Amino acid sequence: MKPIIGITSNIDSTVHTLQNTYIQAVIASGGVPLLIPTGVENDAQQITTLVDGLIVSGGGDLNPQLFNEEPLPQLGNVTPERDGIELELVRHMLTLDKPILGICRGHQVLNVAFGGTLYQDINSQSTNPLLQHDQKAKREHQSHAVHIEKGTLLASITASEKIMVNSFHHQALKDVPSPLIVSGKASDGIIESVESPEHHFVVGVQWHPEALMEKDDQVSMRLFSAYMKACLERMGAVEYH
């Protein structure tokens, strides 16, 4: 049986949206994509019993109230209803120890779910000179490097100390709480990836590997392959009816 992978979606007025690259990446990696809308926060626990893995997708900004801050002028559009369902999904998946892959905004959701904080806008809040983290190039263009921490799960997946990634964000991780550890940073110090050694597979990346897969990026394909392998392993540990 193929693993069923829940993918969160964005809500824009009356329309739910999701880049097709997420769906294609799951299919190409051997999974069955299942889109999760907003508005089902009360059903999050039941949803997590149905799926074998969760991908928290990219999108707009997180509400700073979630980490006890008030909005700065540079804060973008927030969708509290999306924040609510994604945080509930992550918390239940963690309880079940089912695999989670957080991508861009999803990487930030992971950190907040564990009790961490974010920079609302790195360009106004950083004291160091920054790279361009909201690239103007095409989605599949690899615009800057990420330096991978040795001994991490991400290091074993990438098999490299440095990878090239795409970048579309202005929020970023600030305080990273245990059990999360930082597994990769940009050269300007921005946290680009985290993981939890205490869970079967919990990884967050600030870039968009699903978009890079369209250009046959080997690192991105290995990341999705490792994620799907973890989902299959968890399926073997759970009794299905």
C-alpha positions as CSV (number, residue, x, y, z in Angstrom):
1,M,0.0,0.0,0.0
2,K,1.1,3.5,-0.7
3,P,1.3,6.0,2.2
4,I,-1.5,8.6,2.3
5,I,0.1,12.0,2.6
6,G,-2.0,14.9,4.0
7,I,-1.0,18.3,2.5
8,T,-2.3,21.5,4.0
9,S,-3.7,24.1,1.7
10,N,-4.0,27.9,1.7
11,I,-7.3,29.8,1.9
12,D,-7.7,33.0,-0.2
13,S,-11.1,34.5,0.2
14,T,-13.4,31.7,-0.8
15,V,-10.8,29.6,-2.7
16,H,-8.4,26.9,-1.4
17,T,-5.1,26.9,-3.3
18,L,-2.1,24.6,-3.4
19,Q,0.9,24.6,-5.9
20,N,0.6,21.6,-8.1
21,T,4.3,20.9,-7.4
22,Y,3.5,19.5,-3.9
23,I,1.0,17.0,-5.4
24,Q,3.4,15.9,-8.1
25,A,6.3,15.5,-5.7
26,V,4.2,13.2,-3.5
27,I,3.1,11.2,-6.4
28,A,6.6,10.9,-7.9
29,S,7.9,9.8,-4.5
30,G,5.4,7.0,-4.2
31,G,2.6,8.5,-2.0
32,V,-1.1,9.4,-2.4
33,P,-1.7,13.1,-1.9
34,L,-4.7,14.1,0.2
35,L,-5.4,17.9,0.4
36,I,-6.5,19.2,3.8
37,P,-8.6,22.4,3.8
38,T,-9.0,25.0,6.6
39,G,-12.2,24.9,8.6
40,V,-11.7,21.4,9.9
41,E,-9.7,22.2,13.1
42,N,-12.1,20.2,15.3
43,D,-11.5,17.2,13.1
44,A,-7.7,17.4,13.2
45,Q,-7.2,14.4,15.4
46,Q,-9.4,12.2,13.2
47,I,-7.5,13.4,10.1
48,T,-4.2,12.5,11.6
49,T,-5.4,8.9,12.3
50,L,-6.2,8.6,8.6
51,V,-3.0,9.9,7.0
52,D,0.4,8.3,7.1
53,G,2.4,11.5,6.8
54,L,1.8,15.3,6.8
55,I,3.3,18.0,4.6
56,V,2.7,21.5,5.9
57,S,2.9,23.6,2.8
58,G,4.1,27.1,2.1
59,G,2.1,30.3,2.1
60,G,1.6,33.6,3.9
61,D,2.7,34.9,7.3
62,L,1.9,33.3,10.7
63,N,0.0,35.4,13.2
64,P,2.5,36.8,15.7
65,Q,0.0,36.4,18.5
66,L,0.9,32.7,18.3
67,F,4.3,33.5,19.8
68,N,3.1,36.4,22.1
69,E,4.0,39.3,19.8
70,E,2.0,42.1,18.3
71,P,2.2,42.8,14.6
72,L,5.0,44.9,13.1
73,P,4.3,47.2,10.2
74,Q,6.2,44.8,7.8
75,L,3.9,41.8,8.7
76,G,2.2,40.4,5.6
77,N,-1.2,38.8,5.3
78,V,-2.2,36.4,8.0
79,T,-4.8,33.6,8.0
80,P,-5.6,32.6,11.6
81,E,-7.9,29.9,10.4
82,R,-5.1,28.2,8.6
83,D,-2.7,28.7,11.6
84,G,-5.3,26.9,13.7
85,I,-5.7,23.8,11.6
86,E,-2.0,23.4,10.9
87,L,-0.9,23.7,14.5
88,E,-3.5,21.2,15.6
89,L,-2.5,18.8,12.8
90,V,1.2,19.0,13.8
91,R,0.5,18.5,17.5
92,H,-1.6,15.4,16.8
93,M,1.0,14.0,14.4
94,L,3.7,14.5,17.0
95,T,1.7,12.6,19.5
96,L,1.3,9.7,17.0
97,D,4.9,10.1,16.0
98,K,4.0,10.1,12.3
99,P,6.3,11.8,9.8
100,I,6.1,15.5,9.2
101,L,7.7,17.6,6.5
102,G,7.4,21.4,6.9
103,I,8.1,23.4,3.8
104,C,8.8,27.2,4.0
105,R,5.8,28.5,6.0
106,G,5.4,24.9,7.2
107,H,8.9,25.0,8.6
108,Q,7.9,28.0,10.6
109,V,4.6,26.3,11.8
110,L,6.7,23.4,13.1
111,N,8.8,25.7,15.2
112,V,5.8,27.6,16.6
113,A,4.1,24.2,17.4
114,F,7.0,23.3,19.5
115,G,6.9,26.6,21.3
116,G,9.4,28.6,19.3
117,T,9.3,32.1,17.9
118,L,9.8,33.8,14.5
119,Y,11.2,37.0,13.1
120,Q,8.1,38.7,11.7
121,D,10.3,40.4,9.0
122,I,14.0,39.5,8.7
123,N,14.8,42.6,6.6
124,S,13.8,45.0,9.4
125,Q,14.7,42.9,12.4
126,S,18.1,41.5,11.5
127,T,21.2,43.3,12.8
128,N,23.3,41.5,10.1
129,P,23.5,42.1,6.4
130,L,21.2,39.6,4.7
131,L,21.1,37.7,1.5
132,Q,18.0,38.0,-0.8
133,H,15.6,35.5,0.8
134,D,12.6,36.5,-1.3
135,Q,14.2,35.8,-4.7
136,K,13.1,37.5,-7.9
137,A,14.1,34.6,-10.0
138,K,11.9,31.7,-11.2
139,R,10.6,29.3,-8.6
140,E,12.9,26.5,-9.5
141,H,16.1,28.7,-9.5
142,Q,18.5,27.9,-6.7
143,S,19.5,31.3,-5.4
144,H,21.6,30.8,-2.3
145,A,23.5,28.1,-0.3
146,V,22.5,26.3,2.9
147,H,25.3,25.0,5.1
148,I,24.3,21.6,6.6
149,E,25.2,20.7,10.2
150,K,27.3,17.5,10.4
151,G,25.7,14.5,12.2
152,T,22.1,15.5,11.4
153,L,19.4,13.6,9.6
154,L,19.5,16.3,6.9
155,A,23.2,15.7,6.5
156,S,22.7,12.0,5.9
157,I,20.0,12.8,3.3
158,T,21.8,15.5,1.4
159,A,25.2,13.8,1.7
160,S,26.8,17.2,1.5
161,E,28.0,20.0,3.7
162,K,26.4,22.7,1.4
163,I,23.4,22.7,-0.9
164,M,21.8,25.3,-3.1
165,V,18.2,26.2,-2.5
166,N,15.4,28.5,-3.7
167,S,14.0,31.1,-1.4
168,F,10.6,32.8,-0.9
169,H,10.2,34.2,2.6
170,H,10.6,37.2,4.8
171,Q,9.7,35.5,8.1
172,A,12.2,33.2,9.7
173,L,12.9,31.1,12.8
174,K,14.2,33.0,15.8
175,D,14.2,30.9,19.0
176,V,14.3,27.1,18.3
177,P,13.1,25.1,21.3
178,S,14.0,21.5,22.2
179,P,13.7,18.9,21.0
180,L,14.2,20.7,17.6
181,I,17.7,21.2,16.5
182,V,19.1,23.5,13.8
183,S,20.3,21.4,10.9
184,G,21.1,24.1,8.3
185,K,21.8,27.8,8.0
186,A,22.3,30.3,5.2
187,S,25.7,32.1,5.2
188,D,24.0,35.2,6.7
189,G,22.9,33.1,9.8
190,I,19.2,32.7,8.9
191,I,18.0,29.2,10.0
192,E,17.1,27.2,7.0
193,S,16.3,23.8,8.4
194,V,15.4,22.1,11.7
195,E,14.7,18.5,12.8
196,S,13.6,16.6,15.9
197,P,15.9,13.7,16.9
198,E,13.2,12.5,19.3
199,H,10.7,11.7,16.5
200,H,10.8,9.2,13.7
201,F,10.9,11.9,11.0
202,V,10.2,15.6,11.8
203,V,12.0,17.9,9.4
204,G,11.4,21.6,8.4
205,V,13.1,23.3,5.5
206,Q,12.8,27.0,4.7
207,W,13.0,26.5,0.9
208,H,10.8,24.7,-1.6
209,P,12.2,21.2,-2.5
210,E,9.0,20.3,-4.3
211,A,9.6,23.0,-6.8
212,L,13.2,22.0,-7.3
213,M,12.1,18.4,-8.1
214,E,10.7,19.7,-11.3
215,K,14.3,20.3,-12.4
216,D,15.4,16.8,-11.2
217,D,17.3,18.3,-8.2
218,Q,18.9,15.2,-6.6
219,V,18.9,16.6,-3.1
220,S,15.2,17.4,-3.2
221,M,14.4,14.0,-4.6
222,R,16.4,12.3,-1.8
223,L,14.6,14.4,0.8
224,F,11.2,13.4,-0.4
225,S,12.4,9.8,-0.8
226,A,13.6,9.7,2.8
227,Y,10.3,11.3,4.0
228,M,8.3,8.6,2.1
229,K,10.5,5.9,3.5
230,A,9.8,7.1,7.0
231,C,6.0,7.1,6.2
232,L,6.3,3.5,5.0
233,E,8.2,2.5,8.1
234,R,5.5,4.0,10.3
235,M,2.8,2.2,8.3
236,G,4.5,-1.0,9.3
237,A,4.4,-0.1,12.9
238,V,0.7,0.7,13.0
239,E,-2.2,-1.8,12.7
240,Y,-4.6,-0.8,9.9
241,H,-8.2,-2.0,9.6
